[in-house]
Amino acid sequence: MSRWPARGLLGFLSMMGMARCEPDNLDQRALDSIRKSSPVLPAKTMPALGLPAVPKWPSIPPTHWHTEPSDGLDSLIRSIWSKSRTGGRLGVSVYSTKYGRAEGGMNEKDDFTPASNLKLIVTAAVIDTFPVNYFPVTTLEVRGHLEGRTLHGALVAVGGGDPNVSNRFFPDALRPLKPFSDSLRLMGIDSLIGAVATVDTFFQGPLRPSAWKPHHFNTWYGAEVSSLSYQDNAFDITIMPSATMNAAPIALVEPDIGYVRVINKAKTVPGGKRRLYVNQGRDSTQITLTGTIGVKSGPLHMVLPVRHPPTYFKAALLKSLRQDSLAMVLDSTRFRADTLPLIRSFALTTAPLYDMIEEVNQRSQNLQAESLLRHLGRWVYHHASDTAGIRAEYHFLAKIGLDSNDFTLKDGCGLSSDNRVKPQAMAGLLSAMVKHPYVDDYIASLASPGLDGATGRRLRPWYQSNMIRYKTGSINRVQALSGYAFGIDGDTLAVATFLNDFPGSSETASKLLDTLFVHIASWFNKERESVIAAHKLMTRPGVPAQYRERLRYFSASLEGLPYFLGPTGEGRFASPDSKPIVDMSRFDCVTYIESVMGMSLAHSAREVLPVVKRLRYRGDTLAYTTRNHYFVADWLANNARYVKQVPVPGDTVAKRTINKVKFFQDKKLPAPKSDPVLDFRYLPYEKALELAKNWTLPPGFYGIAFATDIPGLDVTHTGFLIADAGKPVQLRHASQAIGHVATMDFAGYLESRRGKCSGIVVFEFLNP
């Protein structure tokens, strides 16, 4: 059932606006003749990509369009939520940075646990605070005195909060430490009698954040936070069955630097089942394996945290020095490093701060996030603790105009379930960063579909779409997905979605947020496929440069595409018509003209949408009430810059009342106080038929509209006229009767409209 209240033929015509329909009751003989002369072209004949033509007219100046948010987005969000039956609490907030307003949401003012979406705060604050060339530094101090090539004293590794001494950016985990060995060799040192020590005072506060739960510290993502870190303060262990029954399974530790000790009490048994147990004490550097593993079982791979990260770093440094043939006799009892004179020091850097930000936002690395938080505290408050870092975050949020009461921050990475953020506050943070001088760096740090790891596996269907960037988040009964969706109209949408306290699986919850994010992005990109189609047409070889030639060219390029009554609307901006502003896959008679003019006037596919807006709406307000609904009374009258009615010998002027009051009242929209009266100039039918058979106007490419005697309307159909010298005039239009865009004999078409058409309006296209 139609949602429109209008009834009857007049209601049907006015229902669609712009009076853009063509009655189906053509004379059958004429209809058969038209169909024979206008075969349907298959869709695959659409042109391929080619080199772009270079138009010679000036660029169309930008217009700031006034729009209002549509309630359709709220309805879409609630519909997806109700159909999902996921349970729990959903919070969504969508903010338009182009228009500076909230576009829609759900529970956007409620508090939610954000999980790893909290990382969006610390990375934004770091980008705002630090210079682009900031590097965390690890220092090796050479202390004592030299006797020949032997150092009598100590090598002291001083931490500077670098979490990337690892194989993340290097071929193996020991490679980043090799510059220390090279530097010692350049000093002439090949042996050490003394000590290797570490200093881990750059970060203040406990290694274990107080907001984390005890079980977190038994996981790789809950590794202790130290200013001397190595290999993410974690290690890999792979357990494989032995070839001998009842023998201990094989346990391989990587990196194998002699730090982690494995007490292997497990056994290899027949079959393929595993019942292995791994026990790691709170403060112990050893793990104990118990249980059984079947001889047919595949390998078990785990990543576990280390205890005492500075000592782990020291073990790696010793391994690296020995690999590089530095002879060492360690005797820490004879040498106190802090009392020895400093001979020289060497600074080691692995990756800049911006690489850390990318690791945090794309691969959600908790140690990196907590390190950033402590760097932030040291930079702002000269105290490299999590407490100072959180204080600096609150300072940053206030600086960019956000209410600190909308945030409850307990750590830097979001692992604590005590963190709280309102969806509208997260969207506010994202939108504020769009205005930041380093917005490109911030957006580039976020994940895209198709990246490696769990983050990149999300939203795979949008791989290489360049339409979304996002940050995931997941802890127990919490899923979060926030980031940006880029609108085809140049808008950047800040999107925050949180799901808390859901009873089902994390996979189901994450799929719900993925669905919401994609549908929100699609809502703001209704015209995307059409812009792509326009790009293919506009960049193929042979596109003319002159405007009127382009009109003819693009009108022909769309031949064969299907007819559809009312395929377009205001996109996301206005009800009752939220269909896309441009639809290049199907047309009615007026949208066909608008699309052809859009491609002909635009320099690139991205300009097609703004051009069509100018053609379709009066002023700079994009709304259903400002659309040019009646072709002569509105469309021609309001597009005097682009088109002009052509005086034709024998034409006449009639008073025509345009039925706008009922038109808008039927849609429950503001209506004018009275119907406008139009001085309607047209060429009566018989004279129009004579003109079609004996063309007396100059040859060229014209527009045509077909007048009607139906009360309240001006015309019922429109199209293009091709009047070439010495040839019959052709009509090219989106035909409802035939069902597609077609070119046919103009006189024959007029003959078929006898009794249903009162005349014609001819207009020309003005060169911009």
C-alpha positions in Angstrom: 0.0 0.0 0.0 1.3 3.5 -0.9 2.2 5.8 2.0 0.9 8.7 -0.1 -2.6 10.0 0.6 -3.2 11.3 -3.0 -5.6 9.3 -5.1 -6.7 9.3 -8.8 -4.7 10.4 -11.9 -4.0 13.8 -10.5 -2.9 12.3 -7.2 -0.7 9.9 -9.0 1.0 12.6 -11.1 1.5 15.0 -8.2 2.6 12.2 -5.9 6.0 11.9 -7.4 6.7 15.6 -7.6 8.1 17.3 -10.8 5.2 15.8 -12.7 7.6 13.2 -14.1 5.5 10.4 -15.4 4.4 9.4 -18.9 1.0 7.7 -19.2 1.1 4.1 -20.4 -2.0 4.2 -22.6 -0.2 4.8 -25.9 -1.7 3.7 -29.2 -0.6 0.1 -29.6 0.6 0.5 -33.2 2.7 3.6 -32.2 4.0 1.7 -29.2 5.1 -1.3 -31.3 6.8 1.1 -33.8 8.7 2.8 -31.0 9.9 -0.4 -29.4 11.2 -1.7 -32.7 13.2 1.5 -33.2 14.5 1.5 -29.6 16.1 -1.8 -28.7 17.1 -2.3 -25.0 20.8 -2.0 -24.6 22.3 -4.6 -22.2 23.8 -3.1 -19.0 27.2 -4.6 -19.9 27.6 -2.0 -22.7 28.3 0.6 -20.0 31.6 2.2 -20.9 34.9 1.2 -19.5 37.4 3.4 -17.7 39.6 5.6 -19.8 41.5 8.9 -19.7 39.5 11.9 -18.4 38.5 14.7 -20.7 39.5 18.2 -19.7 36.5 20.6 -19.7 37.2 24.1 -20.8 34.6 26.0 -18.7 35.2 27.5 -15.2 34.8 25.3 -12.1 31.4 25.6 -10.4 31.8 27.4 -7.1 31.0 25.5 -4.0 27.7 26.0 -2.2 27.2 25.6 1.5 24.0 23.5 1.7 21.7 23.9 4.7 20.2 20.6 5.7 18.5 19.1 8.7 19.1 15.6 10.1 16.6 13.0 9.1 14.9 10.8 11.7 15.5 7.9 9.3 18.9 7.1 10.8 17.4 6.7 14.3 14.8 4.4 12.8 17.5 2.4 11.0 19.5 2.0 14.2 16.6 0.8 16.2 15.4 -1.5 13.5 18.8 -3.3 13.3 18.9 -3.5 17.1 15.4 -4.9 17.5 16.0 -7.5 14.8 19.3 -8.7 16.2 17.9 -9.9 19.5 21.4 -9.7 20.9 20.4 -8.4 24.3 22.3 -6.1 26.6 22.6 -2.4 26.3 23.3 -0.6 23.0 24.7 2.9 22.7 25.2 4.6 19.4 26.1 8.2 18.5 26.6 9.6 15.0 27.9 13.1 14.5 28.3 15.1 11.2 31.5 17.1 11.2 30.5 18.8 8.0 27.2 20.1 9.3 28.3 20.3 13.0 25.4 18.3 14.4 24.2 15.0 15.8 22.7 12.9 13.0 21.3 10.2 15.2 21.9 7.7 17.9 20.5 5.5 20.7 21.2 5.9 24.4 23.9 8.3 23.5 23.9 10.0 26.9 24.3 6.8 28.9 27.5 5.5 30.4 29.1 2.5 28.7 32.3 0.5 29.2 34.3 1.3 26.1 36.9 -1.6 26.2 39.8 -0.8 23.8 37.9 2.1 22.3 39.4 4.0 25.2 42.7 3.9 23.3 41.2 6.6 21.0 41.6 9.0 23.8 45.2 8.5 24.7 46.3 8.4 21.0 44.4 11.6 20.3 46.0 13.3 23.3 49.5 12.1 22.3 49.0 13.4 18.8 47.9 16.8 20.2 50.8 17.0 22.7 54.0 15.5 21.3 56.2 16.7 18.5 56.1 14.5 15.4 59.7 13.5 15.8 59.5 12.3 19.4 61.4 9.0 20.0 61.4 7.0 23.2 65.1 6.3 24.0 66.9 3.4 25.6 70.4 4.3 26.8 73.4 2.1 27.4 75.8 3.6 29.9 79.4 2.5 29.8 80.8 2.9 33.4 84.2 2.1 35.1 87.6 2.2 33.4 89.3 0.6 30.4 92.3 -1.6 30.6 93.3 -2.3 27.0 90.2 -3.8 25.3 88.6 -4.8 28.6 86.0 -2.8 30.5 86.3 -3.1 34.2 83.0 -1.8 35.5 79.4 -2.0 34.3 77.1 -1.7 31.3 73.9 -0.1 32.5 70.7 -0.2 30.4 68.5 2.8 31.3 64.9 2.5 30.2 63.2 5.4 28.4 59.8 3.8 27.9 60.3 2.2 24.5 57.9 -0.8 24.0 59.3 -1.7 20.6 62.6 -3.5 21.5 61.2 -6.6 19.8 60.8 -8.2 16.4 57.9 -5.9 15.5 60.0 -3.8 13.2 63.1 -6.0 13.0 63.9 -9.5 11.5 64.2 -11.0 15.0 63.8 -10.0 18.6 67.6 -9.5 19.3 68.3 -7.4 16.2 67.3 -4.0 17.8 69.9 -4.6 20.6 72.8 -5.1 18.1 73.7 -1.4 17.8 74.9 -1.6 21.5 77.4 -4.3 20.6 78.5 -2.4 17.5 79.0 0.7 19.6 81.1 -1.1 22.2 83.3 -2.6 19.5 83.9 0.8 18.0 85.1 1.9 21.4 87.6 -1.0 21.3 85.9 -3.0 23.9 85.7 -6.8 23.4 85.4 -8.0 27.0 83.8 -7.1 30.3 84.7 -7.8 33.9 82.0 -6.5 36.0 78.2 -6.2 35.9 75.3 -5.7 33.5 72.6 -3.7 35.3 69.3 -2.0 34.5 67.6 1.2 35.6 63.8 1.2 35.4 62.9 4.5 36.9 61.6 6.5 33.8 58.0 5.3 34.4 56.7 5.9 37.9 54.0 3.9 39.7 53.5 0.1 39.8 54.3 -2.2 37.0 50.8 -3.6 37.4 48.0 -1.0 36.9 45.8 -0.9 39.9 42.6 -0.8 37.8 43.3 -4.2 36.3 41.9 -7.5 37.7 44.4 -10.1 39.0 43.6 -12.5 36.2 44.7 -10.0 33.6 48.3 -10.4 34.6 48.3 -14.0 33.5 47.5 -12.9 29.9 49.8 -11.5 27.2 47.5 -8.4 26.9 47.9 -7.8 30.6 51.7 -7.7 30.6 53.4 -5.6 33.2 54.2 -2.0 32.2 57.9 -1.1 32.4 60.2 1.5 30.9 62.5 -1.3 30.0 60.4 -3.6 27.9 61.4 -6.5 25.6 59.3 -8.4 23.1 56.1 -6.9 24.5 57.1 -8.3 27.9 55.7 -11.7 26.7 57.0 -14.9 25.3 55.7 -17.7 23.0 55.6 -21.3 24.1 54.8 -24.1 21.7 54.0 -27.6 23.2 54.2 -30.7 20.9 53.8 -34.4 21.8 56.9 -36.5 22.1 57.4 -39.4 19.8 57.8 -41.6 22.9 54.9 -42.6 25.1 54.9 -41.3 28.7 57.8 -39.0 27.8 57.5 -35.3 28.5 56.2 -33.3 25.5 58.4 -30.9 23.7 58.2 -27.4 24.9 59.8 -24.6 22.9 60.1 -21.0 24.2 60.6 -18.1 21.8 62.6 -15.9 22.2 64.9 -18.4 23.8 67.2 -16.1 25.8 67.4 -18.3 28.9 65.0 -16.2 31.0 61.9 -18.4 31.2 62.4 -21.8 32.8 59.9 -24.6 32.0 59.3 -27.3 34.5 57.8 -30.0 32.3 55.8 -32.6 34.3 53.3 -33.4 31.5 53.2 -36.7 29.6 52.6 -37.8 26.0 49.8 -40.4 25.9 48.0 -42.3 23.1 45.3 -40.6 21.1 44.8 -37.0 20.0 43.3 -35.3 23.0 45.0 -32.6 25.1 44.6 -32.0 28.8 47.5 -29.7 29.5 47.7 -27.2 32.4 50.1 -24.3 32.5 50.9 -22.7 35.9 52.8 -19.5 36.2 53.3 -17.9 39.6 52.6 -14.3 40.3 56.3 -13.4 40.7 58.1 -16.4 39.2 60.1 -16.6 36.0 59.3 -20.3 35.6 56.2 -22.1 34.4 55.1 -25.6 35.2 53.4 -27.9 32.7 51.2 -30.7 33.9 48.6 -33.0 32.3 48.7 -35.0 29.1 48.9 -34.5 25.4 47.9 -37.1 22.8 50.6 -38.3 20.4 48.3 -37.5 17.5 47.5 -34.0 18.8 48.6 -30.9 17.0 50.9 -28.3 18.6 49.5 -26.0 21.3 50.7 -22.4 20.9 50.3 -19.8 23.7 51.6 -16.3 24.4 52.3 -15.6 28.1 53.5 -12.6 30.0 56.9 -12.5 31.7 57.5 -11.4 35.3 60.0 -8.6 36.1 60.3 -7.0 32.6 63.6 -5.2 33.4 65.3 -8.5 34.2 63.8 -10.0 31.0 65.4 -7.0 29.1 68.7 -7.7 30.8 68.6 -11.4 29.8 68.0 -10.3 26.2 70.9 -7.8 26.3 73.3 -10.4 27.7 72.2 -12.8 24.9 72.8 -10.2 22.3 76.2 -9.2 23.7 77.4 -12.8 23.8 76.1 -13.4 20.2 78.3 -10.6 19.1 81.4 -12.2 20.9 81.7 -9.9 23.9 83.5 -11.9 26.5 82.0 -11.4 30.0 83.0 -12.3 33.5 80.1 -11.1 35.5 80.8 -10.0 39.1 78.1 -7.6 40.4 79.4 -7.8 44.0 82.7 -5.9 43.2 81.1 -3.2 41.0 78.3 -0.9 42.0 77.1 0.8 38.8 75.9 3.9 40.5 79.3 4.6 42.0 81.3 4.1 38.8 82.4 7.0 36.6 80.5 7.4 33.3 82.8 6.8 30.3 80.3 7.1 27.5 76.6 6.4 26.8 74.7 5.3 23.6 71.1 6.0 22.8 68.9 3.5 21.0 65.7 4.3 19.3 63.5 1.7 17.5 60.3 3.5 16.3 58.8 7.0 16.6 55.8 7.8 18.7 53.6 7.7 15.6 54.4 4.1 15.0 53.3 3.4 18.6 50.0 5.2 17.9 49.4 3.0 14.9 50.1 -0.2 16.9 47.7 1.0 19.5 44.8 1.9 17.2 45.2 -0.7 14.5 46.4 -3.7 16.5 45.1 -2.6 19.9 48.4 -3.3 21.7 47.8 -2.7 25.4 51.5 -2.3 26.5 51.9 0.4 23.8 48.8 2.2 25.0 49.9 2.1 28.7 53.4 3.3 27.6 51.9 6.2 25.7 49.8 7.1 28.8 52.9 7.3 31.0 54.8 9.3 28.3 51.9 11.7 28.3 52.0 12.1 32.1 55.7 12.8 32.0 55.4 15.3 29.1 52.6 17.3 30.6 53.1 16.9 34.4 56.8 15.7 34.6 55.6 12.5 36.2 55.5 9.3 34.0 52.7 7.5 35.9 49.3 6.3 34.8 47.8 8.8 37.3 49.5 11.7 35.7 48.7 10.4 32.2 45.0 10.1 33.0 45.1 13.7 34.4 46.7 14.8 31.2 44.0 13.1 29.2 41.3 15.0 31.2 43.2 18.2 30.4 43.2 17.4 26.7 39.5 16.6 26.7 38.7 19.9 28.3 41.0 21.7 25.8 39.0 20.4 22.9 35.7 21.4 24.5 34.5 18.1 25.9 32.9 17.6 29.3 35.1 15.6 31.6 32.0 14.3 33.4 31.3 12.3 30.3 34.5 10.2 30.8 35.6 8.0 33.7 39.2 7.0 32.9 41.0 4.2 34.9 43.8 3.2 32.5 45.1 4.0 29.0 44.1 0.9 27.1 40.6 0.1 28.2 41.3 -3.3 29.9 39.7 -2.1 33.1 35.9 -2.7 33.2 35.6 0.4 35.4 36.2 2.8 32.5 33.1 4.7 31.4 32.4 6.8 28.3 29.1 8.2 26.9 28.7 7.4 23.2 28.0 11.1 22.4 31.3 12.0 24.2 33.3 9.5 22.1 31.7 10.8 18.9 32.6 14.3 20.2 36.2 13.3 20.6 36.3 11.9 17.1 34.6 14.9 15.6 37.0 17.3 17.4 40.0 15.5 16.0 38.6 16.1 12.5 39.4 19.8 13.1 42.8 19.1 14.5 45.9 20.1 12.5 47.1 16.5 12.6 43.8 14.9 11.7 45.4 13.0 8.8 47.8 11.3 11.2 45.0 10.4 13.6 42.7 8.9 10.9 45.6 7.1 9.3 46.4 5.4 12.6 43.0 3.7 12.7 42.2 0.3 11.2 40.9 -0.4 7.7 39.2 -3.6 6.6 41.6 -6.2 5.4 44.5 -5.5 7.7 46.3 -8.4 9.4 45.1 -9.6 12.8 41.7 -9.6 14.5 41.0 -5.9 13.8 41.5 -6.2 10.1 39.3 -9.3 9.8 36.4 -7.2 10.8 34.2 -5.5 8.1 35.9 -7.5 5.3 33.2 -6.6 2.7 34.3 -3.0 2.8 37.9 -3.9 2.0 39.6 -1.1 -0.1 36.4 0.9 0.0 38.3 3.9 1.7 35.0 4.7 3.3 35.6 3.7 6.9 38.3 3.7 9.5 37.7 2.3 12.9 38.9 1.0 16.3 37.6 -2.2 17.8 37.2 -3.0 21.5 36.4 -6.2 23.4 36.5 -7.4 27.0 34.1 -9.6 28.9 30.5 -8.8 27.9 31.7 -5.6 26.2 32.0 -4.9 22.5 32.8 -1.5 21.0 33.4 -0.2 17.5 34.1 3.5 16.9 35.7 5.6 14.1 34.8 7.4 10.9 32.6 6.9 7.9 33.3 9.2 5.0 30.3 10.5 3.1 30.3 10.9 -0.7 29.2 14.5 -0.2 32.5 15.3 1.6 31.1 14.7 5.1 33.2 12.9 7.8 30.9 11.1 10.2 32.1 10.4 13.8 30.5 7.1 14.8 30.6 5.5 18.3 28.9 2.2 19.0 29.0 0.3 22.4 27.3 -2.9 23.5 27.5 -3.8 27.2 26.1 -6.6 29.3 25.1 -8.9 26.4 24.3 -12.5 27.4 25.5 -14.2 24.2 28.8 -14.7 22.4 31.3 -12.0 21.6 31.1 -13.0 18.0 27.4 -12.3 17.8 27.9 -9.0 19.5 30.7 -7.9 17.3 28.7 -8.8 14.2 25.9 -6.6 15.4 28.2 -3.6 15.7 29.8 -4.4 12.3 26.3 -4.4 10.8 25.4 -1.1 12.5 28.7 0.6 11.4 28.2 -0.6 7.8 24.6 0.5 7.6 25.4 3.9 9.1 28.2 4.3 6.5 25.8 3.2 3.8 23.1 5.6 5.0 25.5 8.5 4.3 26.7 7.1 1.0 23.4 6.4 -0.8 25.0 8.1 -3.9 28.3 6.2 -3.8 27.5 3.6 -6.5 26.1 6.3 -8.8 29.2 8.5 -8.4 31.3 5.4 -9.4 29.1 4.9 -12.4 29.5 8.5 -13.4 33.2 8.3 -13.0 33.3 5.4 -15.4 31.3 7.3 -18.0 33.2 10.6 -17.5 36.7 9.1 -17.8 36.3 6.9 -20.9 38.2 7.9 -24.0 36.5 10.3 -26.4 34.4 12.3 -24.0 33.9 15.8 -25.6 35.2 18.9 -23.9 32.5 21.3 -25.0 29.4 21.5 -22.9 26.6 21.0 -25.5 28.6 18.1 -27.1 28.9 16.6 -23.7 25.1 16.8 -23.2 24.5 14.9 -26.4 27.3 12.4 -25.5 26.2 11.6 -22.0 22.5 11.4 -23.0 23.4 8.7 -25.5 25.7 6.9 -23.0 22.7 6.2 -20.7 20.5 4.7 -23.4 19.1 1.3 -22.5 19.2 1.9 -18.7 15.9 1.2 -17.1 13.0 3.6 -16.3 11.8 3.9 -12.7 9.3 6.4 -11.5 10.8 8.6 -8.8 14.2 7.0 -8.3 15.7 9.8 -6.3 15.0 12.1 -3.4 16.9 14.0 -0.7 19.2 11.2 0.3 19.5 11.1 4.1 18.5 14.8 4.6 14.7 15.0 4.4 11.6 13.0 4.6 9.3 11.9 3.2 11.7 11.0 0.3 15.0 9.6 1.6 16.1 7.9 -1.7 19.5 8.8 -3.0 20.0 12.3 -4.5 21.5 10.7 -7.6 20.8 7.3 -9.0 22.7 6.4 -12.2 21.2 2.9 -12.4 17.7 4.0 -13.4 15.8 7.1 -14.3 12.6 8.9 -14.8 12.3 11.7 -17.3 13.5 14.5 -15.1 16.2 12.7 -13.2 17.5 11.6 -16.6 17.9 15.2 -17.7 19.5 16.1 -14.3 22.0 13.3 -14.5 23.1 14.2 -18.0 23.5 17.8 -17.1 25.3 16.9 -13.9 28.0 14.9 -15.8 28.2 17.5 -18.6 28.7 20.4 -16.2 31.0 18.6 -13.7 34.8 18.4 -14.0 34.9 15.2 -12.1 32.5 12.6 -10.8 32.7 14.1 -7.3 31.1 17.3 -8.7 28.1 15.6 -10.2 26.3 15.5 -6.9 26.7 19.2 -6.1 25.6 20.1 -9.7 22.4 18.0 -9.4 21.7 19.7 -6.1 21.8 23.1 -7.8 19.5 21.9 -10.5 17.0 20.2 -8.2 16.6 22.7 -5.4 16.0 26.4 -5.1 18.4 28.4 -2.9 20.9 26.6 -0.7 18.6 24.6 1.4 18.4 20.9 0.7 14.9 19.7 1.6 11.8 18.2 0.1 10.0 21.6 0.4 12.7 23.4 -1.6 12.8 20.8 -4.4 11.7 21.9 -7.9 8.6 19.7 -8.1 6.9 21.2 -11.1 9.0 21.2 -14.3 8.0 24.6 -15.9 6.8 26.4 -12.8 9.8 25.3 -10.7 12.6 23.6 -12.6 12.9 25.8 -15.6 12.1 29.0 -13.6 14.7 28.3 -11.0 17.4 27.2 -13.4 17.7 30.3 -15.5 21.5 30.1 -15.2 21.4 26.7 -17.1 18.4 26.7 -19.3 16.1 29.1 -21.2 12.8 28.6 -22.9 13.0 29.0 -26.7 10.3 31.3 -28.3 8.7 29.3 -31.1 6.6 30.9 -33.9 2.9 30.3 -33.1 3.3 29.7 -29.4 0.7 31.0 -26.9 0.5 32.0 -23.3 -2.1 30.6 -20.9 -2.8 31.1 -17.2 -2.1 27.9 -15.4 -2.8 27.3 -11.6 -0.2 25.0 -10.1 -1.7 22.8 -7.4 1.0 23.3 -4.7 -1.2 23.7 -1.6 -2.7 20.2 -1.9 0.6 18.7 -3.0 2.3 19.7 0.2 -0.7 19.2 2.5 -1.0 15.6 1.4 2.5 15.0 2.7 1.9 16.9 5.9 4.5 19.5 5.0 4.3 23.3 5.1 2.2 24.5 2.2 1.9 28.0 0.6 -1.1 30.0 1.5 -2.4 29.8 -2.1 -1.7 28.1 -5.4 0.7 30.1 -7.7 -0.6 31.1 -11.1 1.8 30.5 -14.0 2.0 32.4 -17.3 2.5 29.2 -19.2 4.0 29.7 -22.7 3.8 26.7 -24.9 3.3 25.6 -28.6 -0.1 24.0 -29.1 -0.3 20.4 -30.1 -1.1 20.8 -33.9 1.6 23.4 -34.4 4.0 21.3 -32.4 3.3 18.3 -34.7 3.9 20.5 -37.7 7.2 21.7 -36.1 8.3 18.1 -35.5 7.8 17.3 -39.2 9.2 20.5 -40.6 11.8 21.8 -38.1 12.2 25.6 -38.4 14.4 26.3 -35.4 18.2 26.3 -35.8 19.8 22.8 -35.7 21.0 21.7 -32.3 20.4 19.8 -29.0 17.3 21.0 -27.1 15.2 20.2 -24.1 11.5 19.4 -24.5 8.6 19.2 -22.1 5.1 18.0 -23.0 2.2 20.1 -21.8 -1.0 18.8 -20.2 -4.6 20.0 -19.7 -4.8 18.1 -16.4 -5.8 20.7 -13.7 -3.0 21.7 -11.4 -0.1 20.6 -13.6 2.1 22.2 -16.2 3.7 19.2 -18.0 3.7 15.4 -17.7 6.9 14.4 -19.4 10.3 15.8 -20.6 13.4 14.8 -22.6 16.0 15.9 -25.1 15.5 16.8 -28.8 18.2 16.1 -31.4 17.7 18.4 -34.4 20.4 17.7 -36.9 20.3 19.5 -40.3 18.7 17.3 -43.0 17.6 14.6 -40.6 14.3 13.9 -38.8 14.1 15.3 -35.3 14.7 12.7 -32.6 13.4 12.5 -29.1 15.7 11.0 -26.5 14.1 10.4 -23.1 13.5 8.0 -20.2 10.4 6.3 -21.3 7.9 4.7 -18.9 6.1 3.1 -21.8 9.1 1.3 -23.2 10.8 0.9 -19.8 14.2 2.3 -20.5 16.1 5.3 -21.9 15.5 5.4 -25.7 15.8 7.5 -28.8 12.9 7.6 -31.2 11.3 9.7 -34.0 9.9 12.9 -32.4 7.0 13.3 -34.8 6.0 9.6 -34.3 6.0 10.1 -30.6 3.8 13.2 -30.9 1.4 11.3 -33.1 1.0 8.7 -30.4 0.2 11.4 -27.8 -2.7 12.9 -29.7 -5.5 13.8 -27.3 -3.2 13.3 -24.3 -0.7 16.2 -24.9 -1.8 19.8 -25.3 1.5 21.1 -26.6 5.2 21.4 -26.1 7.7 23.6 -24.3 11.1 23.8 -26.0 14.2 25.0 -24.1 17.9 25.4 -24.8 20.9 24.7 -22.6 23.0 27.7 -21.8 26.7 27.4 -21.9 28.0 28.1 -18.4 
